Amino acid sequence: MQENKEANFIGGQWVKSNGEVIHSENPASGEMLWQAASAQLADVDAAVGAARAAFATWRLLDFAERESYVAKFVDCLKQHQEELAQAIHQETGKPFWESKTEIATMIGKAGISKAAYDARTGEKESSVNSIEVRLAHRPIGVFAVLGPYNFPGHLPNGHIIPALLAGNTIVFKPSELTPRFGELMIACWEQAGLPAGVVNLIQGARDTGAALVNADDINGVLFTGSSKAGHAIHKALAGQPDKMLALEMGGNNALIIDQVADENAAVYTIIQSAFISAGQRCTCARRLIVVKSTANESLVKRLVEATSKIKVGSDDSCFIGPVVSNAAADGAMAFEAELVSAGAKSLLALSRDDTSRPFIHPGLIDVTGASGIVDEECFAPLLQIQWVDDLHAAVEVTNSTRYGLSAGLLSDNDTAWDYFYPRI
């Protein structure tokens, strides 16, 4: 077990706290990986204060200098790539092969962010009625970044790098399920020589996050996580238009199956879309909307067969690992049971070989004849199948959700794509 009493990074120093003790464990084995005391309100205030003080000088650096620190951070990621991927593998349960792709994505974010900055910012001058007009972009201030557990590096990194390049400063709270990786990521910023206070780390659970969101001296919140938590943040900041709010939340995403000649390719794509990361991606397909045809009946049978053969485990011979916790596994099983009670027909039931660990074999369930299906995201490897008469009905069903994250179509017909794209 890694135990770090000085778990918060505030004003360029690792400091200890006296809050509630939190820990993370390897979901595959139950091994405790990290343990420390949560940040308290005084720690949150100190971190925000450090970020505010650092903002005064950080905002005045030219872009090239800010970018140089990001480049050093990327160098650190490259230097410790295997170690960081191993930390993600251990703390989230994702296979090591998939964890390595997350570090690669973090490295690639620097170039993407620079290109976005160049495309979206800068200064423009014009003259209107002999009046000189200048449009310029300025940094906003101190941002709270709240990270999720499913991509503990890539997703908060996607907020932090662009914010820093634009001249803002950061207080980062990782998920309480992945505090160890959050600590390692901030250690890379420390190694990059970032000026004190530009990036700060506070560890903790819901209360710590709430204290950060409600801190008076932040200028915005950048959040990735569940819709429930996102709505709570939105409510907490209601009536505060001076605070920028970016919420990246879940989705009850649909994938439409129209007419596809290559059955194996379709099955492969469906499995990748629905079950990668054990279904713990916000863009995973949750609903498979299938246009009725003999060919698609065959495709679904092939999908059931292929899904039943997916290897679940913790080594690199497996396609998916465990979900993040036993609570998450229990929630997935309960969600499936509710669908069955509503009249859904299980084609391949979710299953757990060992209820002491959160490994779940993926499931397929036909909800076509069910009633009262709740429009909720099931963050697990469970795919709901619904049959419809035609593409028009498929698009209507796809759009019948309060979520709006992603949708997809598998079809060999250009006309189907022409119909789908503007209506989704």
Summary of the structure (lengths in Angstrom):
residues: 424
radius of gyration: 23.2
end to end distance: 47.8
largest distance: 76.3
contacts: 1446
relative contact order: 0.12
helix: 43%
strand: 21%
